[in-house]
Amino acid sequence: MQQELKFSVQEEEAGVRLDSLIAQHFPELTRSAAQKLLESGAVTVQNAVSAKNYRVRVSDEVRIILP
């Protein structure tokens, strides 16, 4: 069964790379693991697949589907 993780970007997190922010929010995921999830399309921002180097904006809704 797949697990879903979600979070909203806070003001102080704006401008941070998405892969880094995922690793900050979920310590069990390394930045490298976050990059692999992004490359596989398992991460969406505002319901759209995003690149690993995307810099998040305030109120972005991030959704991660773990295999």
ABEGO torsion letter per residue (X at the ends): XBBBBBBBBBAAABGBBAAAAAAAABAABBAAAAAAAAAAGABBBGGBBBBAABBBBBGBBBBBBBX
